[in-house]
Amino acid sequence: MTAIRAASDSNGDVGQGIAAGAYTIDPTRSEITFRTRALWGLLGVRGTFSVDSGTVEVGAPVTASTVEAVVSAASFSSGIAQRDEHVRSSDYLDVVNHPSIVFASDRFEWSGSRGALHGQLTVRGVTRPVSLDVIGVTGGEREFTARATTRIDRFDFEVTTGRGMTGRTLQLTLDVVATR
């Protein structure tokens, strides 16, 4: 993937074919993957979440860009049905009472060939600041793809069940396709 500088020229203005304006996140082509550890760090766990909806406003300059995204908490999938149901239960994500995980950006910072998208993440009704490291953007006039990563500490969102048995942090990778 081309570095994010493909989305901005040296003045921070949108360039390289990615037009400023409103885009809609395509849920069928976007995905969030995660990695964590379980059993006191001995067992690697991987899985996905699905994006329900979202919007991206590409600003001019690009630092004026904003993002809002809604993720289905019930879409948590690690490939093991019993674990997935437990994570969806009130012990962890409590999808019955909190069906959505929501991110809304506050600002976008630019440094060299990378960006940092800062915002508020809400999980189980608890909102905390989160920063996404935007590591790649490619696209054109009508569509672009972006990749970002972040690390989430579930204790920050008051999800503290299973200390030791369940990984405390999740490494997330977001692959998002947005269209006009």
C-alpha positions as CSV (number, residue, x, y, z in Angstrom):
1,M,0.0,0.0,0.0
2,T,1.3,3.5,-0.8
3,A,2.2,5.6,2.2
4,I,-0.4,8.1,3.3
5,R,1.6,10.9,1.7
6,A,-0.2,9.7,-1.5
7,A,-3.3,11.4,0.0
8,S,-1.5,14.7,0.7
9,D,1.0,17.0,-1.0
10,S,3.7,18.8,0.9
11,N,1.2,21.6,1.9
12,G,-1.2,19.0,3.4
13,D,-3.7,19.4,0.6
14,V,-5.4,16.4,-0.9
15,G,-3.6,15.1,-4.0
16,Q,-2.7,12.0,-6.0
17,G,-6.3,11.6,-7.2
18,I,-8.0,11.3,-3.8
19,A,-10.6,14.1,-3.9
20,A,-11.7,16.1,-1.0
21,G,-15.3,15.5,0.0
22,A,-17.7,13.1,1.6
23,Y,-17.2,9.3,1.4
24,T,-19.2,6.4,2.7
25,I,-17.5,3.4,4.3
26,D,-18.4,0.2,2.4
27,P,-19.2,-2.4,5.0
28,T,-18.9,-5.3,2.6
29,R,-15.3,-4.4,1.7
30,S,-14.1,-3.1,5.0
31,E,-12.8,-5.2,8.0
32,I,-11.2,-4.9,11.4
33,T,-8.9,-7.7,12.4
34,F,-7.5,-8.2,15.9
35,R,-4.7,-10.0,17.6
36,T,-4.5,-10.7,21.4
37,R,-3.1,-13.2,23.8
38,A,-4.9,-15.6,26.2
39,L,-4.0,-18.0,28.9
40,W,-1.4,-15.8,30.6
41,G,0.0,-14.8,27.2
42,L,0.6,-18.4,26.0
43,L,-2.1,-18.6,23.4
44,G,-2.5,-16.3,20.4
45,V,-6.0,-15.3,19.4
46,R,-7.0,-13.7,16.1
47,G,-10.3,-12.6,14.7
48,T,-12.4,-10.0,13.1
49,F,-15.1,-7.4,13.7
50,S,-17.5,-6.1,10.9
51,V,-18.0,-2.5,10.1
52,D,-21.7,-1.6,10.1
53,S,-21.5,1.9,8.7
54,G,-19.4,5.1,8.6
55,T,-18.5,8.3,6.9
56,V,-15.2,9.9,6.0
57,E,-14.9,13.6,5.1
58,V,-11.6,14.1,3.3
59,G,-10.6,17.7,4.0
60,A,-8.5,20.2,2.2
61,P,-6.1,20.3,3.8
62,V,-6.1,16.6,4.6
63,T,-5.5,17.5,8.3
64,A,-9.2,18.7,8.3
65,S,-10.4,15.2,7.6
66,T,-12.9,13.5,9.9
67,V,-14.1,9.9,10.4
68,E,-17.2,8.4,12.1
69,A,-17.6,4.6,12.1
70,V,-20.0,2.1,13.7
71,V,-18.9,-1.5,14.4
72,S,-21.2,-4.3,15.3
73,A,-20.2,-5.7,18.7
74,A,-22.0,-8.9,17.8
75,S,-19.7,-9.4,14.8
76,F,-16.8,-10.4,17.1
77,S,-15.5,-13.6,15.6
78,S,-12.4,-15.6,16.6
79,G,-13.4,-18.9,14.9
80,I,-14.3,-20.7,18.1
81,A,-18.1,-20.4,18.7
82,Q,-18.0,-21.0,22.5
83,R,-15.4,-18.2,23.0
84,D,-17.2,-15.9,20.6
85,E,-20.5,-16.3,22.5
86,H,-18.8,-15.7,25.8
87,V,-17.1,-12.5,24.5
88,R,-20.5,-11.3,23.2
89,S,-22.1,-11.9,26.7
90,S,-22.4,-9.4,29.5
91,D,-19.0,-10.6,30.8
92,Y,-17.3,-8.8,28.0
93,L,-19.0,-6.8,25.1
94,D,-22.6,-7.1,26.4
95,V,-24.0,-6.9,22.9
96,V,-27.6,-7.1,24.1
97,N,-27.3,-3.8,25.9
98,H,-24.5,-2.3,23.7
99,P,-24.8,-3.5,20.2
100,S,-22.5,-1.0,18.6
101,I,-18.9,0.1,19.1
102,V,-18.5,3.7,17.8
103,F,-15.5,5.8,16.8
104,A,-15.7,9.5,16.1
105,S,-12.5,11.4,15.2
106,D,-11.6,14.8,16.7
107,R,-8.5,15.6,14.7
108,F,-6.0,14.3,12.1
109,E,-2.3,15.0,12.5
110,W,0.3,14.7,9.7
111,S,4.0,13.8,10.2
112,G,6.1,12.8,7.2
113,S,4.5,9.9,5.5
114,R,2.2,8.8,8.3
115,G,-0.9,10.2,9.9
116,A,-2.5,9.9,13.4
117,L,-6.3,10.0,13.5
118,H,-7.3,10.9,17.1
119,G,-10.8,10.4,18.4
120,Q,-13.2,8.9,20.9
121,L,-14.0,5.2,21.0
122,T,-17.2,4.0,22.8
123,V,-17.4,0.4,24.0
124,R,-20.1,-0.8,26.4
125,G,-21.1,2.8,27.0
126,V,-17.6,3.9,28.1
127,T,-15.9,6.5,25.9
128,R,-12.1,6.9,25.9
129,P,-9.6,8.7,23.6
130,V,-7.9,6.5,21.0
131,S,-5.3,7.2,18.4
132,L,-5.1,5.3,15.1
133,D,-1.8,5.2,13.2
134,V,-2.8,5.7,9.5
135,I,-0.2,3.7,7.6
136,G,-1.5,3.6,4.1
137,V,-4.0,5.2,1.7
138,T,-4.5,4.5,-2.0
139,G,-7.3,5.5,-4.3
140,G,-8.7,7.8,-6.9
141,E,-11.6,10.2,-7.6
142,R,-14.5,8.0,-6.4
143,E,-12.9,5.5,-3.9
144,F,-10.0,5.0,-1.6
145,T,-8.7,2.3,0.7
146,A,-7.1,3.1,4.0
147,R,-5.2,1.0,6.6
148,A,-4.7,2.0,10.2
149,T,-3.6,0.3,13.4
150,T,-4.1,0.8,17.1
151,R,-3.7,-0.9,20.4
152,I,-6.7,-1.1,22.7
153,D,-6.5,-1.8,26.5
154,R,-9.9,-3.4,27.3
155,F,-9.5,-2.3,31.0
156,D,-9.8,1.3,29.8
157,F,-13.4,0.4,28.8
158,E,-14.2,-1.4,32.0
159,V,-14.0,-4.8,30.4
160,T,-12.1,-6.6,33.2
161,T,-13.4,-10.1,33.2
162,G,-11.0,-13.0,32.9
163,R,-7.8,-11.3,34.1
164,G,-4.9,-13.5,33.0
165,M,-7.2,-15.9,31.1
166,T,-8.1,-13.3,28.6
167,G,-5.7,-10.9,26.9
168,R,-5.8,-7.3,28.3
169,T,-4.8,-5.6,25.0
170,L,-5.9,-6.0,21.4
171,Q,-3.9,-5.0,18.4
172,L,-6.4,-3.9,15.8
173,T,-5.8,-3.4,12.0
174,L,-8.5,-1.5,10.1
175,D,-8.8,-2.0,6.4
176,V,-11.4,0.5,5.2
177,V,-12.8,1.1,1.7
178,A,-14.7,4.3,1.2
179,T,-16.7,5.4,-1.8
180,R,-18.5,8.5,-3.1
